[in-house]
């Protein structure tokens, strides 16, 4: 008989990327109001609130995961991970996205650093999520493996991806007429 965690439906890496993008853009937007000096501390605090504490209190869903019908669960038990596991997971992912924030801010506000070199800050994020594309069975990124978590599909959410697909299909039908 298959174990419970083996029966959980895994989420494709593209949808996971969409949820990460929603969370990243929300946190980045809110932290941008803090000013140039306080933006990085504000980003770190908001990232922890949105991706650790909110996820712990909201059945494993952040805003992006809720919008795309997925949640993060403990790999072993299929339940919401502990705060420590979520903090480990999001510390790695948060550091990678923080490098992305710094690189994009340097592209927007040149500070003497070569703009092309700043784009190299994206490499840790790409290396982290590349494992999810290579792992066909569990679809775990590096931060998932380290924290012992998996991202699974759920029925609880907004189904933004399905609604967008429906809108695109309707738009195509209207264009064909």
C-alpha positions in Angstrom: 0.0 0.0 0.0 1.5 3.4 -0.9 2.3 5.8 1.9 0.1 8.9 2.4 2.8 11.3 1.2 3.2 9.3 -2.0 -0.5 9.9 -2.9 -0.4 13.7 -2.6 -0.6 15.4 -6.0 2.6 17.3 -6.7 2.6 20.8 -8.3 4.4 21.5 -11.5 7.4 23.8 -11.2 5.8 26.4 -13.4 2.9 26.9 -11.1 5.3 27.0 -8.1 7.2 29.7 -9.9 4.0 31.6 -10.4 3.1 31.5 -6.7 6.7 32.5 -5.8 6.4 35.4 -8.2 3.1 36.6 -6.6 4.6 36.5 -3.1 7.9 38.1 -4.3 6.2 41.0 -6.0 3.9 41.7 -3.1 6.7 41.7 -0.6 9.0 43.7 -2.8 6.2 46.3 -3.5 5.5 46.7 0.2 9.1 46.9 1.2 9.8 49.5 -1.5 7.8 52.0 0.6 10.4 51.7 3.4 13.0 53.9 1.6 16.4 53.0 0.2 18.2 52.3 3.5 15.3 50.4 5.2 14.2 48.4 2.2 16.3 45.3 2.8 15.4 44.9 6.5 11.8 45.6 5.6 12.0 43.0 2.8 13.4 40.4 5.2 10.8 41.0 7.9 7.9 41.0 5.4 9.3 37.8 3.7 9.3 36.0 7.1 5.8 37.3 7.9 4.3 36.3 4.5 6.2 33.1 3.9 6.7 31.7 7.4 4.2 33.0 9.9 1.3 33.4 7.6 1.9 30.0 6.0 2.0 28.4 9.4 -1.3 30.0 10.4 -3.0 29.5 7.0 -2.8 25.8 6.5 0.4 25.9 4.5 -0.7 28.6 2.0 0.9 31.9 1.3 -0.9 34.5 -0.9 0.7 33.1 -4.1 0.0 29.5 -3.1 -3.6 30.4 -2.2 -4.1 32.1 -5.6 -2.8 29.0 -7.5 -4.3 26.2 -5.3 -1.3 24.7 -3.6 0.1 24.4 -0.1 3.4 23.3 1.5 3.3 20.3 3.7 5.8 18.2 5.7 7.1 15.4 3.4 6.8 12.8 6.1 3.4 13.4 7.6 1.5 15.5 4.9 0.7 18.2 7.5 1.7 21.9 7.8 5.5 22.0 8.6 6.8 23.3 11.8 7.9 26.9 12.2 11.5 25.8 12.2 11.1 23.8 9.0 9.3 26.8 7.3 12.0 29.1 8.6 14.8 26.9 7.2 13.0 26.6 3.9 12.2 30.3 3.5 15.6 31.5 4.8 17.2 29.9 1.7 14.6 31.1 -0.7 14.4 34.5 0.9 18.1 35.0 0.6 17.9 34.1 -3.1 15.1 36.5 -3.7 16.8 39.2 -1.7 19.7 39.0 -4.1 17.2 39.4 -6.9 15.8 42.5 -5.1 19.3 44.0 -4.7 20.2 43.3 -8.3 17.0 44.8 -9.7 17.3 47.8 -7.5 20.8 48.4 -8.8 19.6 48.2 -12.3 16.9 50.7 -11.6 19.2 53.0 -9.5 22.8 52.7 -10.8 25.3 53.0 -8.1 28.5 52.6 -10.0 28.3 48.8 -10.0 28.4 47.2 -13.5 24.7 46.6 -14.3 25.5 43.4 -16.2 27.4 41.9 -13.3 24.5 42.6 -10.9 22.4 40.1 -12.9 24.7 37.3 -11.7 22.8 37.5 -8.4 20.0 35.6 -10.1 22.1 32.5 -10.3 21.5 31.2 -6.7 17.7 31.4 -7.3 18.0 29.5 -10.6 20.3 26.9 -9.0 17.8 26.4 -6.1 14.8 25.9 -8.3 16.6 23.9 -11.0 16.4 20.8 -8.8 12.6 20.9 -8.9 12.7 20.7 -12.7 15.1 17.7 -12.5 13.2 15.8 -9.8 10.3 14.3 -11.7 9.0 12.2 -8.9 8.9 14.5 -5.9 9.5 17.9 -7.6 11.5 19.2 -4.7 13.8 22.2 -5.0 16.9 22.5 -2.8 15.1 24.4 -0.1 12.3 21.7 0.0 14.9 18.9 0.4 16.7 20.7 3.2 13.5 21.5 5.2 11.8 18.1 4.4 8.8 19.7 2.7 6.8 19.2 -0.5 4.3 21.5 -2.3 1.0 19.8 -3.2 -2.2 20.8 -4.9 -5.2 21.6 -2.9 -8.8 22.5 -3.6 -8.7 25.5 -1.2 -7.8 28.6 -3.1 -8.7 31.1 -5.8 -7.7 29.0 -8.8 -6.1 32.0 -10.6 -4.3 29.9 -13.1 -7.5 28.1 -14.2 -9.4 31.4 -14.4 -6.6 32.9 -16.5 -6.7 29.9 -18.9 -10.5 30.3 -19.2 -10.2 34.0 -20.0 -7.5 33.3 -22.6 -9.6 30.6 -24.2 -12.6 33.0 -24.3 -10.5 35.7 -25.8 -9.2 33.3 -28.5 -12.8 32.3 -29.4 -13.8 35.9 -29.7 -10.9 36.7 -31.9 -11.7 33.8 -34.2 -15.3 35.0 -34.7 
